[in-house]
């Protein structure tokens, strides 16, 4: 089995206009060796799940500061189930009251990180929660998956100089 790099999406749903925390988390996860895609501000739950599908992520982290966490996280969890993204880890952080955390965990949020959570705590959680092993392909299967056009890098030939003095470049394909 080989290890693959963890891919995750960091999203800011709703009308939150403050994304410094999300960017700090994204940078910390990137520095820990993960591939991080940041959606930017004011994303709808539909846009977040669509991006998770298109980017083929292992986890989705949602940052919410606006107080709309129950509505947005419930909708994201619902869409995640509809799109059959059962293997995608969903976690959240931000200003979320302690009383709402049990309900959010019931609907499918794996972990909630309130203000003051350490970056190491978040990194450790993601690394321990995401399955990163992938089976090796059989040699015959991997040969069949290669594109017939995948024949290595193209060769560039430099022909005789033109009257302007600059070499003329021709892009050739390998034979």
Backbone as JSON Lines, residues from 0, in Angstrom:
{"i":0,"aa":"X","n":[0.83,-1.18,0.0],"ca":[0.0,0.0,0.0],"c":[0.88,1.25,0.0]}
{"i":1,"aa":"X","n":[0.49,2.23,-0.77],"ca":[1.24,3.48,-0.79],"c":[0.42,4.57,-0.11]}
{"i":2,"aa":"X","n":[1.11,5.56,0.39],"ca":[0.44,6.68,1.05],"c":[0.17,7.77,0.02]}
{"i":3,"aa":"X","n":[-1.01,8.34,0.06],"ca":[-1.29,9.49,-0.8],"c":[-1.4,10.72,0.08]}
{"i":4,"aa":"X","n":[-1.2,11.83,-0.53],"ca":[-1.28,13.1,0.19],"c":[-2.73,13.43,0.5]}
{"i":5,"aa":"X","n":[-3.0,13.88,1.71],"ca":[-4.36,14.24,2.11],"c":[-4.77,15.51,1.37]}
{"i":6,"aa":"X","n":[-5.95,15.46,0.74],"ca":[-6.52,16.63,0.04],"c":[-7.73,17.09,0.85]}
{"i":7,"aa":"X","n":[-7.76,18.37,1.16],"ca":[-8.92,18.87,1.86],"c":[-9.34,20.23,1.39]}
{"i":8,"aa":"X","n":[-10.6,20.51,1.64],"ca":[-11.23,21.75,1.22],"c":[-11.55,22.55,2.47]}
{"i":9,"aa":"X","n":[-11.17,23.82,2.48],"ca":[-11.53,24.73,3.57],"c":[-12.55,25.72,2.99]}
{"i":10,"aa":"X","n":[-13.7,25.83,3.66],"ca":[-14.79,26.62,3.11],"c":[-15.35,27.61,4.13]}
{"i":11,"aa":"X","n":[-15.89,28.71,3.63],"ca":[-16.55,29.74,4.45],"c":[-17.96,29.94,3.9]}
{"i":12,"aa":"X","n":[-18.96,29.28,4.53],"ca":[-20.33,29.44,4.02],"c":[-20.99,30.7,4.54]}
{"i":13,"aa":"X","n":[-22.03,31.1,3.86],"ca":[-22.86,32.21,4.33],"c":[-22.23,33.56,4.11]}
{"i":14,"aa":"X","n":[-22.63,34.49,4.97],"ca":[-22.23,35.88,4.79],"c":[-21.05,36.28,5.66]}
{"i":15,"aa":"X","n":[-20.3,35.31,6.17],"ca":[-19.1,35.64,6.93],"c":[-18.16,36.48,6.07]}
{"i":16,"aa":"X","n":[-17.66,37.54,6.63],"ca":[-16.74,38.4,5.88],"c":[-15.34,38.36,6.47]}
{"i":17,"aa":"X","n":[-15.11,37.49,7.43],"ca":[-13.82,37.41,8.11],"c":[-13.22,36.05,7.84]}
{"i":18,"aa":"X","n":[-12.12,35.99,7.1],"ca":[-11.56,34.69,6.74],"c":[-10.13,34.48,7.21]}
{"i":19,"aa":"X","n":[-9.64,35.32,8.1],"ca":[-8.27,35.17,8.55],"c":[-8.05,33.82,9.21]}
{"i":20,"aa":"X","n":[-8.98,33.39,10.08],"ca":[-8.85,32.1,10.75],"c":[-8.81,30.94,9.77]}
{"i":21,"aa":"X","n":[-9.67,30.98,8.76],"ca":[-9.69,29.92,7.76],"c":[-8.37,29.87,6.99]}
{"i":22,"aa":"X","n":[-7.82,31.04,6.7],"ca":[-6.53,31.08,5.98],"c":[-5.39,30.59,6.86]}
{"i":23,"aa":"X","n":[-5.43,30.88,8.15],"ca":[-4.4,30.38,9.08],"c":[-4.46,28.85,9.14]}
{"i":24,"aa":"X","n":[-5.67,28.31,9.24],"ca":[-5.86,26.85,9.28],"c":[-5.38,26.24,7.97]}
{"i":25,"aa":"X","n":[-5.76,26.84,6.85],"ca":[-5.35,26.31,5.54],"c":[-3.83,26.29,5.41]}
{"i":26,"aa":"X","n":[-3.18,27.35,5.84],"ca":[-1.72,27.39,5.75],"c":[-1.07,26.36,6.68]}
{"i":27,"aa":"X","n":[-1.6,26.19,7.89],"ca":[-1.04,25.22,8.83],"c":[-1.19,23.79,8.28]}
{"i":28,"aa":"X","n":[-2.34,23.49,7.7],"ca":[-2.55,22.16,7.12],"c":[-1.64,21.95,5.91]}
{"i":29,"aa":"X","n":[-1.46,22.98,5.12],"ca":[-0.55,22.89,3.97],"c":[0.88,22.66,4.44]}
{"i":30,"aa":"X","n":[1.28,23.39,5.47],"ca":[2.64,23.24,6.0],"c":[2.86,21.87,6.63]}
{"i":31,"aa":"X","n":[1.76,21.21,7.02],"ca":[1.84,19.86,7.59],"c":[1.87,18.79,6.5]}
{"i":32,"aa":"X","n":[1.91,19.21,5.24],"ca":[2.06,18.26,4.13],"c":[0.77,17.9,3.42]}
{"i":33,"aa":"X","n":[-0.31,18.6,3.69],"ca":[-1.58,18.31,3.04],"c":[-1.81,19.25,1.87]}
{"i":34,"aa":"X","n":[-2.63,18.81,0.93],"ca":[-3.0,19.66,-0.19],"c":[-4.31,20.34,0.17]}
{"i":35,"aa":"X","n":[-4.31,21.66,0.22],"ca":[-5.46,22.42,0.71],"c":[-6.05,23.27,-0.41]}
{"i":36,"aa":"X","n":[-7.36,23.19,-0.56],"ca":[-8.09,24.03,-1.5],"c":[-8.97,24.95,-0.67]}
{"i":37,"aa":"X","n":[-8.82,26.25,-0.84],"ca":[-9.63,27.23,-0.1],"c":[-10.66,27.82,-1.04]}
{"i":38,"aa":"X","n":[-11.94,27.74,-0.65],"ca":[-13.02,28.18,-1.55],"c":[-13.22,29.68,-1.58]}
{"i":39,"aa":"X","n":[-12.79,30.37,-0.56],"ca":[-13.06,31.8,-0.48],"c":[-14.32,32.08,0.32]}
{"i":40,"aa":"X","n":[-14.69,33.33,0.38],"ca":[-15.84,33.77,1.19],"c":[-17.17,33.53,0.49]}
{"i":41,"aa":"X","n":[-18.21,33.54,1.32],"ca":[-19.61,33.57,0.88],"c":[-20.0,32.42,-0.05]}
{"i":42,"aa":"X","n":[-19.67,31.2,0.34],"ca":[-20.03,30.03,-0.45],"c":[-21.35,29.45,0.06]}
{"i":43,"aa":"X","n":[-22.15,28.93,-0.83],"ca":[-23.37,28.24,-0.42],"c":[-23.01,26.79,-0.1]}
{"i":44,"aa":"X","n":[-23.83,26.1,0.69],"ca":[-23.57,24.68,0.94],"c":[-23.47,23.87,-0.36]}
{"i":45,"aa":"X","n":[-24.29,24.21,-1.35],"ca":[-24.25,23.52,-2.64],"c":[-22.89,23.73,-3.33]}
{"i":46,"aa":"X","n":[-22.37,24.95,-3.28],"ca":[-21.07,25.22,-3.9],"c":[-19.96,24.46,-3.17]}
{"i":47,"aa":"X","n":[-20.06,24.36,-1.87],"ca":[-19.03,23.67,-1.08],"c":[-19.0,22.19,-1.42]}
{"i":48,"aa":"X","n":[-20.16,21.55,-1.46],"ca":[-20.22,20.12,-1.77],"c":[-19.83,19.88,-3.23]}
{"i":49,"aa":"X","n":[-20.22,20.76,-4.13],"ca":[-19.83,20.62,-5.53],"c":[-18.31,20.72,-5.67]}
{"i":50,"aa":"X","n":[-17.7,21.64,-4.95],"ca":[-16.23,21.76,-4.99],"c":[-15.58,20.52,-4.4]}
{"i":51,"aa":"X","n":[-16.15,19.97,-3.34],"ca":[-15.61,18.74,-2.74],"c":[-15.67,17.59,-3.73]}
{"i":52,"aa":"X","n":[-16.75,17.51,-4.47],"ca":[-16.89,16.47,-5.5],"c":[-15.88,16.66,-6.62]}
{"i":53,"aa":"X","n":[-15.79,17.87,-7.13],"ca":[-14.9,18.15,-8.26],"c":[-13.43,17.98,-7.89]}
{"i":54,"aa":"X","n":[-13.08,18.35,-6.68],"ca":[-11.67,18.29,-6.26],"c":[-11.29,16.93,-5.68]}
{"i":55,"aa":"X","n":[-12.26,16.04,-5.49],"ca":[-12.02,14.7,-4.96],"c":[-11.24,14.77,-3.65]}
{"i":56,"aa":"X","n":[-11.8,15.49,-2.68],"ca":[-11.1,15.71,-1.42],"c":[-11.36,14.58,-0.43]}
{"i":57,"aa":"X","n":[-10.47,14.49,0.55],"ca":[-10.61,13.52,1.64],"c":[-11.35,14.12,2.82]}
{"i":58,"aa":"X","n":[-11.35,15.44,2.94],"ca":[-11.98,16.11,4.08],"c":[-12.45,17.5,3.68]}
{"i":59,"aa":"X","n":[-13.47,17.97,4.4],"ca":[-13.98,19.34,4.22],"c":[-13.98,19.99,5.6]}
{"i":60,"aa":"X","n":[-13.3,21.13,5.71],"ca":[-13.3,21.92,6.92],"c":[-14.1,23.18,6.69]}
{"i":61,"aa":"X","n":[-15.04,23.46,7.59],"ca":[-15.93,24.62,7.43],"c":[-15.67,25.58,8.58]}
{"i":62,"aa":"X","n":[-15.48,26.85,8.25],"ca":[-15.27,27.89,9.25],"c":[-16.49,28.8,9.27]}
{"i":63,"aa":"X","n":[-17.11,28.93,10.45],"ca":[-18.32,29.74,10.57],"c":[-18.21,30.66,11.78]}
{"i":64,"aa":"X","n":[-18.4,31.94,11.54],"ca":[-18.37,32.92,12.62],"c":[-19.69,33.67,12.76]}
{"i":65,"aa":"X","n":[-20.58,33.5,11.81],"ca":[-21.78,34.35,11.73],"c":[-22.94,33.92,12.61]}
{"i":66,"aa":"X","n":[-22.87,32.75,13.22],"ca":[-24.0,32.28,14.02],"c":[-24.98,31.44,13.23]}
{"i":67,"aa":"X","n":[-24.72,31.22,11.96],"ca":[-25.62,30.42,11.12],"c":[-25.14,28.98,11.0]}
{"i":68,"aa":"X","n":[-24.39,28.53,11.99],"ca":[-23.76,27.21,11.92],"c":[-24.77,26.07,11.84]}
{"i":69,"aa":"X","n":[-25.87,26.14,12.57],"ca":[-26.85,25.05,12.55],"c":[-27.45,24.88,11.16]}
{"i":70,"aa":"X","n":[-27.82,25.98,10.54],"ca":[-28.43,25.92,9.21],"c":[-27.42,25.43,8.17]}
{"i":71,"aa":"X","n":[-26.26,26.07,8.1],"ca":[-25.29,25.74,7.05],"c":[-24.69,24.35,7.23]}
{"i":72,"aa":"X","n":[-24.29,23.99,8.43],"ca":[-23.67,22.69,8.64],"c":[-24.67,21.55,8.42]}
{"i":73,"aa":"X","n":[-25.93,21.77,8.82],"ca":[-26.95,20.75,8.57],"c":[-27.15,20.55,7.07]}
{"i":74,"aa":"X","n":[-27.18,21.63,6.32],"ca":[-27.36,21.54,4.86],"c":[-26.15,20.89,4.2]}
{"i":75,"aa":"X","n":[-24.95,21.23,4.64],"ca":[-23.74,20.62,4.07],"c":[-23.73,19.12,4.36]}
{"i":76,"aa":"X","n":[-24.07,18.72,5.58],"ca":[-24.11,17.3,5.93],"c":[-25.18,16.56,5.11]}
{"i":77,"aa":"X","n":[-26.32,17.2,4.9],"ca":[-27.39,16.6,4.1],"c":[-26.94,16.4,2.65]}
{"i":78,"aa":"X","n":[-26.33,17.42,2.06],"ca":[-25.86,17.32,0.68],"c":[-24.74,16.29,0.54]}
{"i":79,"aa":"X","n":[-23.9,16.22,1.56],"ca":[-22.82,15.23,1.56],"c":[-23.4,13.82,1.48]}
{"i":80,"aa":"X","n":[-24.47,13.57,2.22],"ca":[-25.13,12.25,2.16],"c":[-25.79,12.02,0.81]}
{"i":81,"aa":"X","n":[-26.45,13.06,0.28],"ca":[-27.11,12.93,-1.02],"c":[-26.12,12.6,-2.13]}
{"i":82,"aa":"X","n":[-24.95,13.2,-2.09],"ca":[-23.94,12.99,-3.13],"c":[-23.07,11.76,-2.85]}
{"i":83,"aa":"X","n":[-23.4,11.03,-1.78],"ca":[-22.71,9.79,-1.4],"c":[-21.22,10.02,-1.16]}
{"i":84,"aa":"X","n":[-20.93,11.07,-0.42],"ca":[-19.55,11.39,-0.05],"c":[-19.29,10.88,1.37]}
{"i":85,"aa":"X","n":[-19.66,9.63,1.61],"ca":[-19.55,9.06,2.95],"c":[-18.11,8.98,3.45]}
{"i":86,"aa":"X","n":[-17.16,8.84,2.54],"ca":[-15.77,8.71,2.96],"c":[-15.11,10.06,3.23]}
{"i":87,"aa":"X","n":[-15.8,11.16,2.95],"ca":[-15.24,12.5,3.15],"c":[-15.5,12.95,4.59]}
{"i":88,"aa":"X","n":[-14.43,13.28,5.29],"ca":[-14.51,13.76,6.66],"c":[-15.03,15.2,6.66]}
{"i":89,"aa":"X","n":[-15.98,15.5,7.53],"ca":[-16.53,16.85,7.64],"c":[-16.28,17.36,9.05]}
{"i":90,"aa":"X","n":[-15.55,18.48,9.16],"ca":[-15.31,19.09,10.47],"c":[-15.51,20.58,10.36]}
{"i":91,"aa":"X","n":[-15.66,21.23,11.52],"ca":[-15.97,22.65,11.52],"c":[-15.24,23.36,12.64]}
{"i":92,"aa":"X","n":[-15.17,24.66,12.51],"ca":[-14.58,25.5,13.53],"c":[-15.19,26.87,13.49]}
{"i":93,"aa":"X","n":[-14.99,27.61,14.56],"ca":[-15.52,28.96,14.61],"c":[-16.25,29.2,15.91]}
{"i":94,"aa":"X","n":[-17.1,30.2,15.89],"ca":[-17.85,30.56,17.08],"c":[-19.13,29.75,17.11]}
{"i":95,"aa":"X","n":[-19.06,28.61,17.8],"ca":[-20.17,27.68,17.89],"c":[-20.42,27.41,19.37]}
{"i":96,"aa":"X","n":[-21.61,27.72,19.88],"ca":[-21.89,27.51,21.31],"c":[-21.76,26.03,21.7]}
{"i":97,"aa":"X","n":[-21.3,25.81,22.93],"ca":[-21.12,24.44,23.43],"c":[-22.41,23.64,23.38]}
{"i":98,"aa":"X","n":[-23.54,24.28,23.57],"ca":[-24.82,23.58,23.55],"c":[-25.2,23.03,22.18]}
{"i":99,"aa":"X","n":[-24.64,23.59,21.1],"ca":[-24.98,23.14,19.75],"c":[-24.08,21.99,19.27]}
{"i":100,"aa":"X","n":[-22.95,21.78,19.94],"ca":[-21.98,20.79,19.49],"c":[-22.55,19.37,19.45]}
{"i":101,"aa":"X","n":[-23.27,18.89,20.49],"ca":[-23.81,17.52,20.41],"c":[-24.76,17.32,19.22]}
{"i":102,"aa":"X","n":[-25.61,18.3,18.95],"ca":[-26.54,18.2,17.81],"c":[-25.78,18.16,16.49]}
{"i":103,"aa":"X","n":[-24.73,18.97,16.36],"ca":[-23.94,18.98,15.13],"c":[-23.24,17.64,14.92]}
{"i":104,"aa":"X","n":[-22.75,17.05,15.98],"ca":[-22.1,15.74,15.86],"c":[-23.1,14.66,15.47]}
{"i":105,"aa":"X","n":[-24.35,14.8,15.94],"ca":[-25.4,13.85,15.56],"c":[-25.68,13.88,14.07]}
{"i":106,"aa":"X","n":[-25.62,15.06,13.46],"ca":[-25.94,15.17,12.03],"c":[-24.76,14.85,11.12]}
{"i":107,"aa":"X","n":[-23.6,14.56,11.72],"ca":[-22.5,14.1,10.88],"c":[-21.25,14.94,10.87]}
{"i":108,"aa":"X","n":[-21.16,15.95,11.72],"ca":[-19.93,16.74,11.81],"c":[-18.99,15.95,12.73]}
{"i":109,"aa":"X","n":[-17.85,15.57,12.21],"ca":[-16.93,14.7,12.97],"c":[-16.34,15.38,14.19]}
{"i":110,"aa":"X","n":[-15.98,16.65,14.05],"ca":[-15.37,17.37,15.17],"c":[-15.64,18.85,15.01]}
{"i":111,"aa":"X","n":[-15.73,19.55,16.16],"ca":[-15.92,21.0,16.19],"c":[-14.72,21.59,16.92]}
{"i":112,"aa":"X","n":[-14.09,22.59,16.3],"ca":[-12.94,23.26,16.91],"c":[-13.33,24.69,17.27]}
{"i":113,"aa":"X","n":[-13.56,24.97,18.55],"ca":[-13.93,26.32,18.97],"c":[-12.72,27.25,18.95]}
{"i":114,"aa":"X","n":[-12.94,28.56,19.14],"ca":[-11.8,29.48,19.21],"c":[-10.84,29.03,20.31]}
{"i":115,"aa":"X","n":[-9.57,29.15,20.04],"ca":[-8.55,28.74,20.99],"c":[-8.02,27.35,20.75]}
{"i":116,"aa":"X","n":[-8.61,26.61,19.82],"ca":[-8.09,25.28,19.49],"c":[-6.7,25.44,18.88]}
{"i":117,"aa":"X","n":[-5.79,24.55,19.24],"ca":[-4.43,24.68,18.71],"c":[-4.36,24.12,17.3]}
{"i":118,"aa":"X","n":[-3.43,24.65,16.53],"ca":[-3.23,24.16,15.18],"c":[-2.77,22.7,15.2]}
{"i":119,"aa":"X","n":[-1.94,22.35,16.16],"ca":[-1.48,20.97,16.27],"c":[-2.65,20.02,16.51]}
{"i":120,"aa":"X","n":[-3.61,20.45,17.32],"ca":[-4.79,19.64,17.6],"c":[-5.58,19.36,16.31]}
{"i":121,"aa":"X","n":[-5.75,20.38,15.49],"ca":[-6.49,20.25,14.23],"c":[-5.73,19.36,13.25]}
{"i":122,"aa":"X","n":[-4.44,19.59,13.13],"ca":[-3.61,18.79,12.22],"c":[-3.63,17.32,12.62]}
{"i":123,"aa":"X","n":[-3.46,17.05,13.91],"ca":[-3.46,15.68,14.41],"c":[-4.81,15.02,14.15]}
{"i":124,"aa":"X","n":[-5.9,15.74,14.39],"ca":[-7.23,15.19,14.14],"c":[-7.39,14.79,12.67]}
{"i":125,"aa":"X","n":[-7.03,15.69,11.76],"ca":[-7.2,15.4,10.33],"c":[-6.33,14.21,9.93]}
{"i":126,"aa":"X","n":[-5.07,14.2,10.34],"ca":[-4.18,13.1,9.97],"c":[-4.67,11.76,10.51]}
{"i":127,"aa":"X","n":[-5.21,11.74,11.72],"ca":[-5.67,10.49,12.32],"c":[-7.03,10.05,11.79]}
{"i":128,"aa":"X","n":[-7.8,10.97,11.25],"ca":[-9.17,10.65,10.83],"c":[-9.32,10.32,9.36]}
{"i":129,"aa":"X","n":[-8.39,10.77,8.54],"ca":[-8.49,10.54,7.1],"c":[-7.71,9.29,6.72]}
{"i":130,"aa":"X","n":[-8.34,8.42,5.99],"ca":[-7.68,7.21,5.51],"c":[-6.88,7.58,4.27]}
{"i":131,"aa":"X","n":[-5.57,7.35,4.32],"ca":[-4.71,7.76,3.21],"c":[-4.08,6.6,2.46]}
{"i":132,"aa":"X","n":[-4.38,5.38,2.86],"ca":[-3.81,4.25,2.13],"c":[-4.61,4.01,0.87]}
{"i":133,"aa":"X","n":[-3.9,3.72,-0.19],"ca":[-4.58,3.36,-1.42],"c":[-3.92,2.1,-1.97]}
{"i":134,"aa":"X","n":[-4.7,1.2,-2.52],"ca":[-4.12,-0.04,-3.02],"c":[-3.25,0.21,-4.24]}
{"i":135,"aa":"X","n":[-2.24,-0.6,-4.38],"ca":[-1.38,-0.54,-5.56],"c":[-2.14,-1.11,-6.74]}
{"i":136,"aa":"X","n":[-1.95,-0.55,-7.92],"ca":[-2.57,-1.09,-9.12],"c":[-1.73,-2.26,-9.62]}
{"i":137,"aa":"X","n":[-2.39,-3.24,-10.15],"ca":[-1.66,-4.34,-10.76],"c":[-0.91,-3.79,-11.97]}
{"i":138,"aa":"X","n":[0.29,-4.3,-12.28],"ca":[1.06,-3.76,-13.41],"c":[0.29,-3.76,-14.72]}
{"i":139,"aa":"X","n":[-0.49,-4.79,-14.98],"ca":[-1.23,-4.83,-16.24],"c":[-2.3,-3.75,-16.29]}
{"i":140,"aa":"X","n":[-2.92,-3.47,-15.14],"ca":[-3.95,-2.44,-15.08],"c":[-3.32,-1.06,-15.24]}
{"i":141,"aa":"X","n":[-2.18,-0.84,-14.61],"ca":[-1.57,0.49,-14.72],"c":[-1.11,0.76,-16.15]}
{"i":142,"aa":"X","n":[-0.69,-0.28,-16.88],"ca":[-0.32,-0.09,-18.29],"c":[-1.55,0.28,-19.11]}
{"i":143,"aa":"X","n":[-2.69,-0.35,-18.8],"ca":[-3.9,-0.05,-19.56],"c":[-4.41,1.36,-19.27]}
{"i":144,"aa":"X","n":[-4.11,1.9,-18.09],"ca":[-4.6,3.23,-17.74],"c":[-3.77,4.35,-18.36]}
{"i":145,"aa":"X","n":[-2.61,4.03,-18.92],"ca":[-1.79,5.06,-19.56],"c":[-2.46,5.52,-20.84]}
{"i":146,"aa":"X","n":[-2.34,6.76,-21.1],"ca":[-2.88,7.32,-22.32],"c":[-2.01,6.91,-23.51]}
{"i":147,"aa":"X","n":[-2.62,6.65,-24.67],"ca":[-1.8,6.34,-25.85],"c":[-0.96,7.54,-26.28]}
{"i":148,"aa":"X","n":[-1.32,8.73,-25.81],"ca":[-0.57,9.93,-26.15],"c":[0.54,10.23,-25.16]}
{"i":149,"aa":"X","n":[0.61,9.46,-24.1],"ca":[1.61,9.67,-23.06],"c":[2.9,8.96,-23.44]}
{"i":150,"aa":"X","n":[3.73,9.65,-24.17],"ca":[4.99,9.05,-24.64],"c":[6.2,9.83,-24.16]}
{"i":151,"aa":"X","n":[6.05,10.51,-23.06],"ca":[7.17,11.26,-22.52],"c":[7.16,12.7,-22.98]}
{"i":152,"aa":"X","n":[8.18,13.45,-22.6],"ca":[8.21,14.88,-22.94],"c":[8.45,15.1,-24.44]}
{"i":153,"aa":"X","n":[7.87,16.15,-24.93],"ca":[8.07,16.5,-26.34],"c":[9.49,17.0,-26.54]}
{"i":154,"aa":"X","n":[10.05,16.67,-27.7],"ca":[11.38,17.16,-28.03],"c":[11.26,18.51,-28.72]}
{"i":155,"aa":"X","n":[12.19,19.36,-28.45],"ca":[12.22,20.66,-29.11],"c":[13.5,20.71,-29.93]}
{"i":156,"aa":"X","n":[13.34,20.92,-31.22],"ca":[14.51,21.0,-32.1],"c":[14.75,22.46,-32.45]}
{"i":157,"aa":"X","n":[15.98,22.82,-32.51],"ca":[16.34,24.17,-32.91],"c":[16.9,24.06,-34.31]}
{"i":158,"aa":"X","n":[16.28,24.75,-35.25],"ca":[16.73,24.69,-36.64],"c":[17.66,25.86,-36.93]}
{"i":159,"aa":"X","n":[18.07,25.96,-38.15],"ca":[19.01,27.0,-38.57],"c":[18.44,28.38,-38.24]}
{"i":160,"aa":"X","n":[19.36,29.3,-38.04],"ca":[18.94,30.65,-37.68],"c":[18.23,31.33,-38.84]}
{"i":161,"aa":"X","n":[17.23,32.11,-38.47],"ca":[16.53,32.92,-39.47],"c":[17.34,34.17,-39.74]}
{"i":162,"aa":"X","n":[16.9,34.95,-40.65],"ca":[17.63,36.16,-40.99],"c":[17.68,37.13,-39.81]}
{"i":163,"aa":"X","n":[16.75,37.03,-38.9],"ca":[16.72,37.91,-37.74],"c":[17.76,37.52,-36.7]}
{"i":164,"aa":"X","n":[18.4,36.38,-36.84],"ca":[19.43,35.97,-35.92],"c":[18.97,35.08,-34.78]}
{"i":165,"aa":"X","n":[17.68,35.05,-34.49],"ca":[17.2,34.22,-33.39],"c":[16.94,32.8,-33.89]}
{"i":166,"aa":"X","n":[17.25,31.79,-33.08],"ca":[16.99,30.43,-33.53],"c":[15.49,30.18,-33.65]}
{"i":167,"aa":"X","n":[15.13,29.35,-34.6],"ca":[13.73,29.01,-34.8],"c":[13.46,27.71,-34.07]}
{"i":168,"aa":"X","n":[12.44,27.69,-33.25],"ca":[12.13,26.49,-32.46],"c":[10.98,25.74,-33.09]}
{"i":169,"aa":"X","n":[11.13,24.45,-33.16],"ca":[10.05,23.6,-33.64],"c":[9.71,22.62,-32.54]}
{"i":170,"aa":"X","n":[8.44,22.46,-32.31],"ca":[8.0,21.5,-31.3],"c":[7.67,20.2,-32.0]}
{"i":171,"aa":"X","n":[8.4,19.18,-31.63],"ca":[8.17,17.86,-32.24],"c":[7.63,16.91,-31.21]}
{"i":172,"aa":"X","n":[7.01,15.9,-31.69],"ca":[6.48,14.87,-30.81],"c":[7.43,13.68,-30.86]}
{"i":173,"aa":"X","n":[7.62,13.01,-29.75],"ca":[8.51,11.84,-29.74],"c":[7.94,10.74,-30.62]}
{"i":174,"aa":"X","n":[8.83,10.0,-31.21],"ca":[8.39,8.9,-32.09],"c":[8.51,7.59,-31.38]}
